[in-house]
């Protein structure tokens, strides 16, 4: 995606979301949801305004079916800075009466918010941060981790690629909690599978745009899988520069550990073809995902397809509001901890992920997929981007509950 196209696209989505940002004084029975996301930085396209739109769709559908329950939605930009995210969260909880925060596409920010939500007895429904520590070391009774995590992505990728001969890996890793978490999770799974890590390069995040030295090191390592432990613009730049250096093709597989359909729409099939990536949602996977896409499409600019994070925000808000209806708004607002417990007791079921459950450690369980990006000639219609290489069933897609170290789980 060119700079000018990205600016126009982001501006169009942001403009659609702008009316959601104003908080008005309301009566105590109003349920208030805050989408805390990246509206201006590296992860703007993979989270950001589309997450706001998907959350609003969930709210609008709920209100249409339940006109007697009042629900408001606002959004805020955490700038990929944990201190900014923490400041907004405290203001929302203390001054603006927000009951639940969702999205939070930064692992360090998500970890900071787990403490705040628990302290205030509010809720964090996270769909965008990836660290598996969020349902391990940092698990919380006020927290649910929707969609994906670093263990899940690593497991899906390793299980499939090692079986296909990808036994020598090199990592290019964003140097912060999320990047190291996915590299560490993948490394442990590779060791268990008998594969080797040939080396790794950690780069400063955010701010790096030239990945040439890291890619050349990968090329010299003898690896047959080049794993990008990053996302957003960084992933796109890595793939583009890999092609410029001639790394693509042959015996080398480019593995986008946190790749998504957003990267494909950003730069096109010509650049992203043959990259493998894992997502737990694809708009064209089945009749229910296509039904969701049909409902959200009129709210999105042309050419925008929601990824797993966006779908997870929709699903999380939908399930939360289903629980609000079951408990009653006043009871749901009274205690985030009790509402999360009620959410865990109700099976999940939505058009994005189908039927599932929320485990006691806060991990939402559903199937996940490994995709290969199609070549341009193989794409039959707009948005036809992926070939499914593997489907990992729900009972195998996520880390076993007794291996995460969550303090809420007793052996």
C-alpha positions in Angstrom: 0.0 0.0 0.0 1.4 3.4 -0.9 1.7 6.1 1.7 -1.0 8.2 0.0 -3.4 5.2 -0.2 -2.8 4.3 3.5 -3.5 7.9 4.5 -6.8 8.1 2.5 -7.9 4.6 3.8 -7.1 5.3 7.4 -8.7 8.7 7.2 -11.8 7.2 5.8 -12.1 4.6 8.5 -11.2 7.0 11.2 -13.8 9.5 10.0 -16.4 6.7 10.3 -15.4 6.2 13.9 -15.1 9.8 15.1 -18.6 10.1 16.5 -17.9 7.3 18.9 -15.3 9.3 20.9 -17.4 11.6 22.9 -18.5 10.6 26.4 -21.8 12.0 27.6 -23.2 12.0 31.1 -25.6 9.2 31.4 -27.7 7.4 34.0 -26.0 4.6 35.9 -27.7 1.8 33.9 -25.8 2.6 30.7 -23.3 0.0 29.7 -20.1 1.7 28.4 -17.5 0.0 26.2 -14.1 1.6 25.3 -12.1 0.4 22.3 -8.5 1.3 23.2 -6.4 0.8 20.1 -3.8 2.1 17.7 -5.4 4.8 15.6 -2.2 6.4 14.2 0.8 4.1 14.4 2.3 0.8 13.1 -0.7 -1.3 14.1 -3.3 1.1 12.9 -4.4 -1.1 10.0 -4.2 -4.5 11.8 -6.2 -3.1 14.8 -7.3 0.5 14.9 -10.4 2.0 13.2 -11.6 -1.3 11.8 -11.7 -2.7 15.4 -13.9 0.3 16.3 -16.3 -0.4 13.5 -16.6 -4.1 14.3 -17.3 -3.2 18.0 -19.9 -0.7 16.9 -21.5 -3.4 14.7 -21.8 -5.7 17.7 -23.3 -2.9 19.8 -25.8 -1.9 17.1 -26.9 -5.5 16.5 -27.4 -6.0 20.3 -29.3 -2.8 20.7 -31.6 -3.6 17.8 -32.5 -6.9 19.5 -32.6 -5.5 23.0 -33.8 -1.8 22.8 -34.3 -1.7 26.5 -30.6 -2.0 27.4 -28.6 1.2 26.9 -25.0 0.7 25.5 -22.4 3.3 24.5 -19.1 2.9 22.7 -16.1 5.2 22.6 -12.6 4.8 21.2 -9.1 6.0 22.1 -5.5 5.9 20.8 -2.9 4.4 23.0 -0.1 5.3 20.6 1.6 1.9 21.3 2.8 3.3 24.6 1.9 1.4 27.8 2.0 4.6 29.9 -0.5 6.3 27.6 -2.7 3.2 27.6 -2.7 3.1 31.4 -3.5 6.8 31.6 -6.5 6.5 29.3 -7.7 3.3 31.1 -7.6 5.0 34.5 -9.5 8.1 33.1 -12.1 5.9 31.4 -12.7 3.8 34.5 -12.5 6.6 37.1 -14.1 9.6 35.3 -16.0 8.3 32.2 -17.7 5.3 33.7 -16.3 2.7 31.2 -17.1 -0.8 32.2 -15.0 -2.8 29.7 -12.0 -2.0 27.5 -11.4 -4.1 24.4 -8.8 -4.4 21.5 -5.6 -3.1 23.3 -3.2 -4.0 20.5 0.1 -3.9 22.4 1.2 -6.6 24.8 3.0 -4.3 27.2 -0.1 -2.1 27.3 -2.3 -5.1 27.8 -0.2 -6.4 30.7 -0.4 -2.9 32.4 -4.2 -2.9 31.9 -4.6 -6.3 33.6 -3.5 -4.7 36.9 -5.6 -1.6 36.5 -8.8 -3.6 35.5 -8.3 -5.9 38.5 -7.7 -2.9 40.8 -10.9 -1.1 39.6 -12.9 -4.4 39.2 -13.5 -3.6 35.6 -13.0 -5.8 32.5 -10.4 -6.1 29.7 -11.5 -8.1 26.7 -8.3 -8.3 24.6 -8.4 -9.4 21.0 -5.2 -7.6 19.7 -2.3 -8.2 22.0 -0.5 -11.4 21.4 1.6 -12.4 24.4 0.7 -15.8 25.8 1.8 -14.5 29.2 -1.6 -12.8 29.4 -3.2 -16.1 30.3 -0.1 -17.3 32.0 2.0 -15.2 34.4 -0.3 -12.2 34.0 -3.7 -14.0 34.0 -6.4 -12.1 35.9 -10.1 -12.8 36.9 -10.9 -9.5 35.2 -9.4 -10.5 31.8 -10.3 -12.6 28.8 -7.9 -13.2 25.9 -9.9 -13.5 22.6 -8.8 -14.7 19.2 -5.1 -15.6 19.2 -1.9 -15.6 21.2 1.8 -16.2 20.6 1.7 -19.9 21.6 -1.3 -20.5 19.4 0.3 -18.9 16.4 3.6 -20.7 17.0 1.9 -24.1 17.5 -0.1 -23.7 14.3 2.9 -22.7 12.3 5.4 -25.2 13.7 3.1 -28.2 13.6 2.5 -27.7 9.9 5.8 -26.4 8.5 8.1 -28.8 10.3 5.9 -31.7 8.9 6.6 -30.1 5.5 10.3 -30.1 6.0 10.8 -26.6 7.5 13.3 -27.6 10.1 15.8 -24.7 10.1 14.5 -21.4 11.3 15.7 -17.8 11.5 13.8 -15.1 13.4 13.5 -11.3 12.7 12.0 -10.1 15.9 10.5 -6.8 17.2 12.4 -6.0 20.3 9.6 -5.8 22.9 7.4 -8.1 24.9 5.2 -9.3 22.0 8.1 -10.1 19.6 10.2 -12.0 22.2 7.1 -13.8 23.4 6.3 -15.3 20.0 10.0 -16.1 19.4 10.3 -17.8 22.7 7.1 -19.8 22.3 8.1 -20.9 18.8 11.6 -21.8 19.9 10.3 -24.1 22.6 7.9 -25.8 20.1 10.7 -26.2 17.5 12.9 -27.9 20.0 10.2 -30.3 20.9 9.7 -31.0 17.2 13.4 -31.7 16.6 13.9 -28.6 14.5 16.7 -26.0 14.8 17.0 -22.3 15.3 19.8 -21.0 13.0 19.8 -17.5 14.5 17.8 -14.4 15.2 17.9 -10.7 14.9 16.0 -8.3 17.3 15.4 -4.8 15.9 14.4 -1.6 17.7 10.6 -1.2 17.9 9.0 1.1 16.9 11.0 3.1 14.4 12.9 0.6 12.3 12.3 0.7 8.5 15.5 -0.7 7.1 15.7 -4.5 7.7 18.5 -5.2 5.2 21.2 -6.2 7.8 18.8 -8.6 9.5 17.6 -10.2 6.3 21.1 -10.7 5.0 22.0 -12.4 8.2 19.0 -14.7 7.8 20.1 -15.5 4.2 23.6 -16.4 5.4 22.3 -18.7 8.2 21.2 -21.6 6.0 17.6 -21.4 7.3 14.8 -22.8 5.3 12.1 -20.8 7.2 12.4 -17.1 7.7 10.1 -16.2 10.6 8.9 -12.7 11.1 8.1 -12.1 14.7 6.4 -8.8 14.1 3.2 -7.4 12.6 1.7 -4.4 10.8 4.0 -2.1 8.8 7.1 -3.9 10.0 5.9 -7.2 8.6 5.0 -5.6 5.3 8.5 -3.9 5.1 10.2 -7.2 5.9 8.4 -9.1 3.1 9.0 -6.4 0.6 12.7 -6.1 1.4 13.1 -9.9 1.4 11.8 -10.0 -2.2 14.2 -7.1 -3.1 17.1 -9.2 -1.8 16.0 -12.3 -3.6 15.2 -14.3 -0.4 11.7 -15.4 -1.6 11.2 -18.6 -3.5 13.3 -21.7 -3.7 13.7 -23.6 -0.5 13.0 -20.7 1.8 9.6 -20.2 3.3 8.6 -16.8 4.6 6.5 -17.3 7.7 4.6 -14.3 9.0 4.1 -15.3 12.6 1.4 -12.7 13.1 0.5 -12.0 9.5 -3.0 -11.2 8.5 -5.3 -10.4 5.6 -4.5 -6.7 6.3 -0.9 -7.1 5.1 -2.2 -8.7 1.9 -4.6 -5.9 1.2 -1.9 -3.4 2.1 0.7 -4.4 -0.5 -1.1 -6.9 -2.7 -0.8 -10.5 -3.8 2.2 -9.8 -6.0 4.3 -9.0 -3.0 2.7 -11.3 -0.4 2.2 -14.4 -2.6 3.4 -17.7 -1.0 3.9 -16.2 2.4 2.4 -18.5 5.1 0.5 -17.1 8.0 -1.9 -18.2 10.8 -5.2 -16.6 11.5 -8.2 -17.8 13.5 -10.6 -16.0 11.2 -10.9 -15.6 7.4 -13.9 -13.8 6.0 -14.3 -16.4 3.2 -13.9 -19.5 5.4 -17.5 -20.6 5.7 -21.1 -19.4 5.4 -21.1 -17.8 8.8 -17.9 -15.8 8.2 -19.3 -14.7 4.9 -22.5 -13.6 6.7 -20.5 -11.5 9.1 -18.6 -9.9 6.2 -21.9 -9.1 4.5 -23.0 -7.2 7.5 -19.8 -5.3 8.2 -18.8 -4.5 4.6 -21.2 -1.5 4.2 -19.4 0.2 7.1 -15.9 -0.3 5.7 -14.1 1.5 2.9 -13.8 -0.4 -0.4 -11.1 -3.1 -0.3 -11.0 -3.5 3.5 -11.4 -7.0 4.9 -11.5 -7.5 8.7 -8.7 -9.7 10.1 -8.8 -12.0 13.2 -8.3 -9.1 15.6 -11.2 -7.1 14.2 -13.4 -10.3 14.2 -12.3 -11.0 17.8 -13.4 -7.5 18.9 -16.8 -8.1 17.4 -17.0 -11.6 19.0 -15.8 -10.4 22.5 -18.3 -7.4 22.6 -21.1 -9.7 21.3 -20.5 -12.3 24.1 -20.1 -9.6 26.7 -23.4 -8.0 25.8 -25.1 -11.5 25.8 -23.8 -11.8 29.4 -25.1 -8.3 30.2 -28.6 -9.4 29.0 -28.4 -12.5 31.1 -27.3 -10.7 34.3 -29.0 -7.4 33.8 -27.1 -4.2 33.2 -26.9 -3.1 36.9 -25.5 -6.5 38.0 -23.1 -6.7 35.1 -21.7 -3.2 35.9 -21.4 -3.9 39.6 -18.4 -6.2 39.4 -16.1 -6.9 36.4 -14.8 -10.0 38.1 -18.3 -11.5 38.5 -19.3 -10.6 35.0 -16.1 -12.3 33.6 -17.0 -15.4 35.6 -20.5 -15.3 34.1 -19.0 -14.9 30.6 -16.9 -18.1 31.2 -20.0 -20.0 32.2 -21.8 -19.2 28.9 -20.6 -21.0 25.7 -19.4 -18.6 23.0 -21.0 -18.7 19.6 -20.8 -16.1 16.9 -20.4 -15.9 13.1 -16.7 -15.2 13.2 -15.5 -18.2 15.2 -18.5 -20.4 15.6 -19.1 -22.3 18.8 -16.4 -22.2 21.5 -15.7 -21.6 25.2 -13.7 -19.5 27.6 -11.4 -21.4 29.9 -10.9 -20.7 33.6 -7.5 -19.0 32.7 -9.3 -16.5 30.4 -8.3 -18.1 27.1 -11.1 -18.3 24.5 -11.0 -21.6 22.6 -11.8 -22.1 18.9 -10.2 -23.5 15.7 -7.3 -21.8 14.0 -5.9 -22.1 10.5 -2.6 -22.0 8.6 -2.9 -20.2 5.2 -0.7 -19.7 2.2 -1.2 -16.4 0.3 -2.3 -17.1 -3.2 -0.5 -16.1 -6.3 -2.3 -13.3 -8.2 -3.3 -15.7 -11.0 -5.0 -18.0 -8.6 -7.3 -15.3 -7.0 -10.8 -15.7 -8.4 -12.5 -12.6 -6.9 -11.8 -9.7 -4.6 -10.7 -10.9 -1.2 -9.9 -14.4 -2.4 -6.4 -14.4 -0.8 -5.8 -17.6 1.0 -5.3 -21.3 0.5 -5.9 -23.3 3.7 -2.9 -25.5 4.5 -4.1 -26.8 7.9 -7.0 -26.5 10.3 -6.1 -26.9 13.9 -9.2 -28.0 16.0 -10.1 -26.0 19.1 -9.0 -28.7 21.5 -5.4 -28.6 20.0 -5.1 -24.9 18.9 -4.1 -23.4 22.3 -1.6 -24.1 25.0 -2.8 -26.7 27.5 -4.3 -25.0 30.5 -1.9 -26.6 33.0 1.2 -25.4 31.1 0.7 -21.7 31.3 1.5 -21.0 34.9 -1.8 -19.1 35.5 -2.2 -18.4 39.3 -6.0 -19.1 39.0 -5.4 -22.7 37.9 -4.8 -25.2 40.6 -3.1 -28.5 39.8 
